[in-house]
Amino acid sequence: MTMPKPSENAKAAFQKLVPPDPAVTTRPMFGNLAGFVNGNMFCGLFGEDLFVRVSVDDQAKVRKQGGRPFEPMPGRAMTGYVVMPAGWQKKPDATRAWIVTALSWSRALPAKEKKAKKK
């Protein structure tokens, strides 16, 4: 399976929407981009799709708006993540609100331990 790649426009839109928080980092993941807080991924791009990590209740709200479960491999949804409705780039204020919600949700999770480097 080949990984979808985001367009330059999607990458630029994503970078503008991620809050300028000192605890937040963005980095490439499999040719896409993802946002992390305390080592936990809270949002990202998968091709042209934007996904966020939010509570079960918030996932239902996103699905009601046209979102869907995040399945990087068909039939294998990532628990806790939901894909934002198509057209997310055209609704920056609403999209930013969901990214901020995802950041808050993920910030409350236990910090991920850094893996020891292999020698």
C-alpha angles and dihedrals in degrees: 000000000000119000116239114241124218122237120246087252092056091048092050092047091049093050091051092051099049108094117249093243121151090224092055124088129180121205141163119272119186092332093314132087130252137184120226136191121186088350093304120119110232103170141359152156125263104184105307092337123101117210131190135193110231141147121288090255092052091047088058090051092052091048090052087056091053101277125133140201114286107249112173085177115036111261093012108096119191108237113244097016130104132183115237118237117274112271094045090141090061092055104052097161094052092042093049089052090056092047090051089049089051091049092051092047094048095043088062091057120095111274115258116245115239112246117242113253116251116244 
